[in-house]
Amino acid sequence: MAIMVNLDVMMAKRKISSNELAEKVGITPANLSILKTGKAKAVRFSTLDKICEALDCQPGDILEHV
């Protein structure tokens, strides 16, 4: 499975820091880092929903199948 996580790209476009996004989403900065680096094995839909809400984007803006 080749799913790329473009979370860092969206964060840069929205000019939001990791700590700020982690606080808005309600996850630890360490867990956000795991998501950003693509090392996560899974992501909860509720977490993805909160990330999309905080960044005003769609899931496809963050996740990409290559």
HUNORVEN-V605587 format. One record per pair of residues at least 6 apart in sequence whose ideal C-beta (glycine too) atoms are under 8 Angstrom apart, sorted by the first residue. I is the first residue (numbers start at 1). J is the second residue. D is the distance in Angstrom with one decimal. If there is no record, write none. Layout:
BEGIN
i:I j:J d:D
i:I j:J d:D
END
This chain:
BEGIN
i:2 j:65 d:6.6
i:2 j:66 d:4.8
i:3 j:38 d:7.6
i:3 j:63 d:5.9
i:3 j:64 d:7.1
i:3 j:65 d:5.8
i:3 j:66 d:7.8
i:4 j:38 d:6.6
i:4 j:63 d:7.4
i:4 j:64 d:4.5
i:4 j:65 d:7.7
i:4 j:66 d:5.5
i:5 j:35 d:6.2
i:5 j:36 d:6.6
i:5 j:37 d:7.7
i:5 j:38 d:4.5
i:5 j:40 d:7.5
i:5 j:62 d:6.5
i:5 j:63 d:6.3
i:5 j:64 d:7.9
i:6 j:61 d:7.0
i:6 j:62 d:5.7
i:6 j:63 d:7.4
i:6 j:64 d:5.9
i:7 j:32 d:8.0
i:7 j:35 d:5.9
i:7 j:36 d:4.8
i:7 j:51 d:7.2
i:7 j:62 d:5.3
i:8 j:36 d:5.2
i:10 j:55 d:5.1
i:10 j:57 d:5.5
i:10 j:61 d:5.6
i:10 j:62 d:5.8
i:11 j:17 d:7.6
i:11 j:18 d:7.1
i:11 j:21 d:6.2
i:11 j:36 d:7.8
i:11 j:55 d:7.0
i:14 j:55 d:5.1
i:14 j:56 d:7.1
i:14 j:57 d:7.9
i:16 j:54 d:7.4
i:16 j:55 d:7.0
i:18 j:29 d:5.6
i:18 j:32 d:5.6
i:18 j:33 d:6.8
i:18 j:36 d:7.2
i:19 j:29 d:5.5
i:21 j:32 d:6.3
i:21 j:51 d:7.2
i:21 j:54 d:5.9
i:21 j:55 d:7.4
i:22 j:28 d:6.3
i:22 j:29 d:4.5
i:22 j:31 d:7.5
i:22 j:32 d:4.4
i:24 j:50 d:7.3
i:24 j:54 d:4.3
i:25 j:32 d:7.2
i:25 j:47 d:6.5
i:25 j:50 d:4.4
i:25 j:51 d:5.6
i:25 j:54 d:5.9
i:26 j:50 d:6.6
i:27 j:47 d:6.4
i:34 j:40 d:5.0
i:35 j:43 d:6.4
i:48 j:59 d:5.8
i:48 j:62 d:7.4
i:51 j:62 d:6.7
i:52 j:58 d:6.4
i:52 j:59 d:6.0
i:52 j:61 d:7.8
i:52 j:62 d:7.1
i:55 j:61 d:7.7
i:55 j:62 d:7.7
END
